[in-house]
Amino acid sequence: MEVLGGRYVSTRMDDSRMDDRQWMYSGRRSRSDFTDEWLRKTDAFLNNAFGVARRGEIKVLCPCSRCGNRRRQDKENMAKHLVNNGFMPDYTRWIYHGEAHRLRAEAVRPRLEDFDADAG
């Protein structure tokens, strides 16, 4: 459990629910009005960003609407930024936070499907 936005949230990552990213934008209506789902999944995002993605870094690029993946923050400040500013628009593929591998898979899969269609 960690404190995020003044509430205790579970720090357990649920990868199966992380694919639908609509929660990033629908769950936070203002800096003081957000859903429990938004808190849980934002916390899971932070754990992923500072676990898998950081590779020993203390600060990683902050995806809040103010920093826009241009400034590095530590985990505590990034959490505050996300609560206060929300996620930057259209950041549903977390390429700077542990999902760079998805880019390759998403580019290769259509090519393989095209190849299979041509062969058949």
Secondary structure as the mmCIF struct_conf table of DSSP 4:
data_model
#
loop_
_struct_conf.conf_type_id
_struct_conf.id
_struct_conf.beg_label_comp_id
_struct_conf.beg_label_asym_id
_struct_conf.beg_label_seq_id
_struct_conf.end_label_comp_id
_struct_conf.end_label_asym_id
_struct_conf.end_label_seq_id
STRN STRN1 GLU A 2 LEU A 4
TURN_TY1_P TURN_TY1_P1 GLY A 5 GLY A 6
STRN STRN2 ARG A 7 VAL A 9
HELX_RH_3T_P HELX_RH_3T_P1 ASP A 15 ARG A 17
BEND BEND1 MET A 18 ASP A 19
TURN_TY1_P TURN_TY1_P2 GLN A 22 GLN A 22
HELX_RH_AL_P HELX_RH_AL_P1 TRP A 23 SER A 26
BEND BEND2 GLY A 27 GLY A 27
STRN STRN3 ARG A 28 SER A 30
TURN_TY1_P TURN_TY1_P3 ARG A 31 SER A 32
STRN STRN4 ASP A 33 PHE A 34
HELX_RH_AL_P HELX_RH_AL_P2 ASP A 36 ALA A 49
TURN_TY1_P TURN_TY1_P4 PHE A 50 GLY A 56
BEND BEND3 ILE A 58 ILE A 58
STRN STRN5 VAL A 60 LEU A 61
STRN STRN6 CYS A 64 CYS A 64
TURN_TY1_P TURN_TY1_P5 SER A 65 ASN A 69
BEND BEND4 ARG A 70 ARG A 71
STRN STRN7 ARG A 72 GLN A 73
HELX_RH_AL_P HELX_RH_AL_P3 LYS A 75 ASN A 85
STRN STRN8 PHE A 87 PHE A 87
HELX_LH_PP_P HELX_LH_PP_P1 MET A 88 MET A 88
TURN_TY1_P TURN_TY1_P6 PRO A 89 ASP A 90
BEND BEND5 ARG A 93 ARG A 93
TURN_TY1_P TURN_TY1_P7 ILE A 95 GLY A 98
HELX_RH_AL_P HELX_RH_AL_P4 ALA A 100 ALA A 119
#
